[in-house]
Amino acid sequence: MNRVGGGAGESTRKHLMPDSHHLASDRSPQPLKIKTSSIYDNYTITNNVLGLGINGKVLECRSKATGKKFAIKVLRDNAKSRREVELHWRASRSAHIVPVIDVYENVLGSNRCLFVVMECMEGGELFQRIQDRAENAFTEREAAEIMREICKAILFLHSLNIAHRDVKPENLLYTKRDMSVAQLKLTDFGFAKETIGNLQTPCYTPYYVAPEVLGPEKYDKSCDLWSLGVIMYILLCGYPPFYSNHGLAISPGMKKRIRAGQYDFPETEWRHVSKDAKDLIKSLLTTDPEKRPTIEQVMKHNWIARYTEVPQTPLCSIQILREDHDQWSEVQEEMNQALRTMRVDFDPSIRLKTLDSISNQLLEKRKNRSNIQGTGGGTGGLALKLPPKISQTN
């Protein structure tokens, strides 16, 4: 058995390339080399849980050579996992994507698995960091700057003909706690696919799903643009544009509203938000994917391209996110559980767990807030508590 040379530091240097224009370069990336030696040759794996992904827990590990901290997740070794890892590896050239550092093929128990070592994102999730701000002021200009960073990640992926298909706040992480040096990056390629032709397997997360994904129609990279519209909407007001009225993550009524593009800009939260911002949201949430802008067009939109000129209007996002913190945490956890069920390609028989108390509480709080202020209106995850030894593959 041949061992693949190089520790974590060398691997990082070999595959991370500059991302000056946020587009895929003509130069081919280093091919992914999956190591078959034991991961314990190079890393110490801890039981410190860093987060939850589509496939379960993400743990902390450390390089034995440098002591540097990394994140690790474990996937069952099959064709879908290898596709996910390959696409994530290709995307790792971008400074706006959480990079894959190393990949090992080892045996865990009786399962052949892929151990994926990634950069450790110590700054936490996008919305959590917004909630944790010491100061209360969060401005429209700051929201525009955040959206510009997210758009850079999507621009790079789409230049590689990769659709992420699960762009959501939980998959947007900061590198550091110190926001003066932190960078926002996109992660979790469990639903990613190459866009050769149109995508035809609706895998999605409730609240961030494009209309065309809700039916049997084909869809493509434009579903990522829809997700950008939902995230932008939440950044500017603190709640999503679509709600379920019947307790399901996607109820028939909510599905109908998404497909019809039925949402509004309630006066209380939106009266001071710029017309440019609202116009961009409207274009991103367009129900016809062919009429939705491309990521290149979004990058040229005034609100993104000239973000330093966006008004520094204070937003109510922080207050609303804090008020709804408990409900949002539960919604995110239910979404994670739903994703683990929906890791396979579209199956009409799959039903999501009910979120009656969660979704309705959010909706009622929003309605009550308006009334008070006088306005109308898979791969399969594995448990990652690892045994002392993991077998290398031969």
C-alpha positions in Angstrom: 0.0 0.0 0.0 1.4 3.4 -1.0 1.0 6.3 1.4 0.2 9.8 0.1 3.0 12.1 1.3 2.5 15.4 3.0 1.0 16.6 6.2 -1.8 19.1 6.7 0.3 22.2 6.0 1.8 20.8 2.8 -1.7 19.7 1.6 -3.1 23.2 2.2 -0.3 24.9 0.3 -0.7 22.5 -2.6 -4.3 23.0 -3.4 -5.3 26.5 -2.2 -4.8 29.0 -5.0 -5.4 32.8 -5.3 -8.9 33.9 -5.9 -8.3 37.4 -7.1 -11.3 37.6 -9.5 -13.6 35.1 -7.7 -13.7 33.1 -10.9 -12.3 29.7 -11.7 -8.9 30.1 -13.4 -8.0 28.4 -16.6 -5.3 26.6 -14.7 -6.6 23.1 -13.6 -6.7 22.4 -9.9 -4.6 19.8 -8.3 -6.4 16.5 -8.6 -8.0 15.1 -5.4 -5.8 12.4 -3.9 -7.6 10.3 -1.3 -5.1 8.9 1.2 -5.5 5.3 2.3 -3.1 5.5 5.3 -4.7 5.8 8.8 -5.9 9.3 9.5 -4.2 8.9 12.9 -0.8 9.1 11.2 -1.3 12.8 10.7 -4.2 13.9 13.0 -5.5 13.6 16.5 -9.3 13.5 16.5 -11.2 14.9 19.5 -14.8 14.5 20.7 -15.3 18.3 20.6 -18.3 18.9 18.4 -17.9 22.0 16.2 -21.3 21.8 14.4 -23.9 19.7 12.7 -23.9 19.2 8.9 -26.2 17.2 6.6 -24.3 14.1 7.6 -24.2 14.6 11.3 -21.6 16.0 13.6 -18.4 17.8 12.6 -15.6 17.3 15.1 -12.4 19.1 15.9 -9.1 17.5 15.1 -5.4 18.7 15.2 -2.5 18.2 13.0 0.2 16.1 14.7 2.9 17.9 12.7 1.9 21.5 13.5 -0.8 21.3 16.3 -3.1 23.4 14.1 -6.8 22.9 14.6 -9.0 21.6 11.8 -12.6 20.3 11.4 -13.4 16.8 10.3 -16.5 15.0 9.1 -17.1 11.4 8.2 -19.0 10.2 5.1 -19.9 6.6 4.1 -17.8 5.9 1.1 -20.0 5.7 -1.9 -20.5 7.4 -5.2 -22.5 10.3 -3.8 -20.0 11.0 -1.1 -17.1 11.0 -3.6 -19.0 13.4 -5.8 -19.6 15.7 -2.8 -15.9 15.6 -1.8 -14.7 16.0 -5.4 -16.9 19.1 -5.9 -15.9 20.6 -2.6 -12.2 20.0 -3.3 -12.5 21.8 -6.7 -14.3 24.7 -5.0 -11.6 25.0 -2.3 -9.5 27.2 -4.5 -11.8 30.1 -3.6 -11.1 32.2 -0.6 -14.9 32.3 0.0 -15.3 28.5 0.4 -14.4 26.5 3.5 -11.4 24.5 2.1 -10.9 20.8 2.1 -7.4 20.1 3.4 -7.1 16.3 3.4 -9.3 13.3 2.6 -8.7 9.8 4.0 -10.3 6.5 3.0 -10.4 4.4 6.2 -12.7 1.8 7.8 -14.8 2.8 10.8 -16.3 -0.2 12.5 -17.5 -2.3 9.5 -18.0 0.8 7.2 -15.7 2.1 4.6 -15.6 5.8 5.1 -14.2 9.1 3.9 -12.7 11.3 6.5 -12.8 14.9 5.2 -10.4 17.4 7.0 -11.4 21.0 6.5 -10.5 24.5 7.8 -11.8 25.0 11.3 -14.3 27.9 11.2 -14.0 29.3 14.7 -16.3 32.4 14.2 -19.6 30.6 14.1 -22.7 30.9 11.9 -23.7 34.1 10.1 -26.9 34.9 12.0 -25.5 33.9 15.4 -22.7 36.4 14.9 -25.2 39.1 14.0 -27.2 38.3 17.2 -24.0 38.3 19.3 -23.0 41.8 18.3 -22.3 44.0 21.4 -23.8 47.0 19.7 -27.4 47.1 18.5 -26.9 49.0 15.3 -26.8 46.8 12.2 -27.0 48.8 9.0 -28.1 48.2 5.5 -24.6 48.9 4.3 -23.3 46.1 6.5 -26.0 43.8 5.1 -24.9 44.7 1.6 -21.2 43.9 2.4 -22.2 40.5 3.8 -24.3 39.7 0.7 -21.4 40.7 -1.5 -19.2 38.2 0.3 -21.8 35.4 -0.1 -22.2 36.3 -3.8 -18.5 36.0 -4.3 -18.7 32.3 -3.2 -21.6 31.6 -5.5 -19.9 33.4 -8.4 -16.9 31.2 -8.1 -19.0 28.0 -7.9 -21.1 29.0 -10.9 -17.9 29.7 -12.9 -17.0 26.1 -12.2 -20.5 25.0 -13.3 -21.3 23.9 -9.8 -24.7 24.6 -8.2 -24.5 24.4 -4.4 -28.3 23.9 -4.0 -28.3 24.4 -0.2 -27.2 28.0 0.4 -28.6 28.9 3.8 -27.4 30.8 6.9 -26.3 27.6 8.7 -23.8 26.9 5.9 -22.2 30.4 6.1 -19.5 30.5 8.7 -16.9 33.0 9.9 -13.2 32.1 10.2 -12.6 33.9 13.4 -14.5 35.4 16.4 -12.7 38.8 15.8 -14.9 40.4 13.2 -12.2 42.8 12.2 -10.2 39.8 10.7 -13.0 37.3 10.1 -14.0 36.1 6.7 -17.3 34.6 5.8 -17.2 31.3 3.9 -19.7 28.8 2.4 -19.6 25.2 3.3 -21.4 21.8 3.1 -21.5 20.4 -0.5 -23.9 17.6 0.3 -26.4 18.7 -2.3 -23.9 20.2 -4.8 -24.0 19.1 -8.4 -22.3 20.0 -11.7 -24.6 21.9 -13.9 -24.1 20.0 -17.1 -27.7 20.4 -18.4 -30.3 21.1 -15.8 -30.6 19.6 -12.4 -33.5 17.3 -11.9 -33.3 15.9 -8.4 -35.0 18.3 -5.9 -33.1 18.2 -2.6 -33.8 21.2 -0.5 -34.0 22.9 2.9 -37.3 24.5 3.9 -37.5 28.3 3.8 -34.6 28.6 1.4 -36.1 26.6 -1.5 -36.7 27.9 -5.0 -40.2 27.5 -6.6 -38.9 25.3 -9.4 -37.5 22.8 -6.8 -41.0 22.2 -5.4 -42.2 20.4 -8.5 -40.9 18.0 -11.1 -39.6 20.8 -13.3 -35.9 21.0 -14.2 -33.8 23.6 -12.3 -30.3 24.9 -12.5 -27.9 27.4 -10.8 -30.8 29.9 -10.5 -31.9 28.0 -7.3 -28.8 29.4 -5.6 -29.9 32.9 -6.6 -33.3 32.3 -5.0 -31.6 31.3 -1.8 -29.6 34.5 -1.9 -32.8 36.5 -2.1 -34.2 34.7 1.1 -31.0 35.3 3.0 -30.9 39.0 1.9 -34.5 39.4 3.0 -33.7 38.0 6.5 -30.6 40.1 6.9 -32.6 43.2 6.3 -35.6 42.5 8.6 -34.8 39.5 10.8 -37.4 37.0 9.5 -37.9 34.9 6.4 -40.3 36.0 3.6 -42.4 32.8 3.7 -44.0 31.0 6.6 -45.8 27.7 7.1 -49.3 28.2 8.6 -49.9 24.6 9.3 -46.9 23.4 11.2 -45.1 21.6 8.4 -41.7 22.9 7.4 -43.3 23.1 3.9 -47.1 23.1 4.2 -49.3 23.1 1.0 -50.1 26.8 1.7 -46.4 27.7 2.1 -45.5 25.8 -1.1 -48.3 27.7 -2.9 -47.0 31.1 -1.7 -43.4 30.2 -2.7 -44.5 29.1 -6.1 -46.6 32.2 -6.6 -43.9 34.5 -5.1 -46.3 35.7 -2.4 -44.4 37.8 0.1 -44.4 41.4 1.1 -42.3 44.1 2.8 -44.1 45.0 6.0 -44.0 48.7 6.7 -42.7 48.4 10.2 -39.4 46.7 9.3 -39.0 47.9 5.7 -40.1 51.5 5.5 -36.5 52.8 5.6 -34.9 50.1 3.5 -33.6 51.4 0.1 -35.5 50.8 -3.1 -32.3 49.3 -4.6 -32.4 46.6 -1.9 -36.1 45.8 -2.4 -35.6 45.7 -6.2 -32.8 43.2 -5.9 -34.8 41.0 -3.6 -37.7 41.1 -6.0 -35.5 40.0 -8.9 -33.9 37.2 -6.9 -37.3 35.8 -5.7 -38.8 35.9 -9.2 -40.7 32.6 -9.6 -39.6 32.0 -13.2 -36.0 30.8 -13.0 -35.3 32.0 -16.5 -36.2 35.6 -15.5 -34.0 35.5 -12.4 -30.7 37.3 -12.7 -27.4 35.4 -13.0 -24.8 35.7 -10.3 -22.8 37.9 -12.6 -25.7 40.3 -13.0 -26.2 40.3 -9.2 -22.5 41.3 -8.7 -23.1 44.2 -11.1 -26.2 45.4 -9.3 -25.7 48.8 -7.6 -26.6 47.5 -4.1 -23.8 44.9 -4.4 -21.2 46.5 -6.7 -21.4 49.9 -4.9 -22.0 48.5 -1.4 -19.9 51.3 0.1 -22.5 53.8 -1.1 -25.5 51.9 0.4 -27.2 54.0 3.1 -26.1 53.3 6.6 -29.7 52.9 7.7 -30.1 51.1 11.1 -32.1 47.9 10.7 -34.2 46.0 13.2 -32.7 42.6 12.2 -30.7 42.1 15.4 -33.6 42.8 17.7 -36.0 40.5 15.8 -33.4 37.7 15.6 -32.7 38.0 19.3 -36.5 38.0 20.2 -37.0 34.9 18.1 -33.8 33.3 19.1 -35.3 30.2 20.8 -37.7 29.5 17.9 -34.9 30.0 15.3 -32.6 27.6 17.1 -35.4 25.0 17.1 -36.2 25.6 13.4 -32.6 25.1 12.5 -32.4 21.9 14.4 -35.5 20.5 12.8 -34.1 21.5 9.4 -31.0 19.5 10.2 -33.0 16.5 11.1 -35.1 16.9 7.9 -31.9 17.2 5.8 -30.7 13.9 7.2 -33.9 12.3 6.0 -33.9 14.0 2.7 -30.2 13.2 1.9 -31.5 10.9 -0.9 -32.7 12.2 -4.2 -36.3 13.5 -4.3 -38.9 11.1 -2.9 -42.5 12.4 -2.8 -43.2 10.1 0.1 -40.7 11.8 2.4 -42.5 14.0 5.0 -40.9 16.5 7.3 -41.4 16.6 11.0 -44.1 19.0 12.1 -43.0 22.4 13.4 -46.4 23.6 14.6 -45.3 25.4 17.7 -42.1 26.7 16.2 -43.4 28.1 12.9 -46.6 29.5 14.3 -44.8 31.2 17.2 -42.6 33.0 14.7 -45.6 34.1 12.6 -47.6 35.2 15.6 -44.7 37.3 17.0 -44.3 39.0 13.6 -48.1 39.7 13.4 -48.2 40.9 17.0 -45.2 43.2 16.5 -47.0 44.8 13.5 -50.3 45.2 15.4 -48.6 46.8 18.4 -46.9 49.3 16.2 -50.1 50.1 14.3 -49.4 48.5 11.0 -51.6 46.3 9.0 -50.0 43.8 7.9 -27.8 10.7 1.5 -25.1 9.7 2.0 -26.2 8.7 5.4 -24.6 10.2 8.5 -22.4 8.4 11.0 -22.1 8.9 14.7 -18.7 10.6 15.1 -17.7 9.5 18.5 -14.7 7.6 17.2 -13.1 4.5 18.6 -9.4 4.6 19.6 -8.3 3.1 16.3 -9.5 3.4 12.7 -8.4 0.8 10.2 -6.5 2.0 7.1 -7.7 0.6 3.8 -5.5 -1.7 1.8 
